Amino acid sequence: MNKLTDLPNIGPKISAQLHQVGIHSPEQLLETGSREAWLLIQKIDPSACYNRLCALEGAMLGLRRHELTPQVRISLKEFYKNNKIKI
């Protein structure tokens, strides 16, 4: 896979946001991690939601965001609650 849009959950909008924050390849997303990538996106788009965080995690795991395990979803929800920007 060479393009971010080759990953599950990564469409043109999320791909564009990842490019804006300096993540240009699937390898860079894996190196950065879903949580850090989401934090970077949130800086340029304060409306970045929990579903976007799940999409990034799923992309890294090769899964649709709806296929994440309950444990992963709970962990991501806790991270989201503790890190979201108040708008």
Buried (B, 14 or more C-beta within 10 A) or exposed (E): EEEBBEBBBBEEEBBEBBEEBEBEBBEEBBEBEBBBBBBBBBEEBEEBEBEBBBBBBBBBBEBEBEEBEEEBBEBBEEBBEEEBEEE
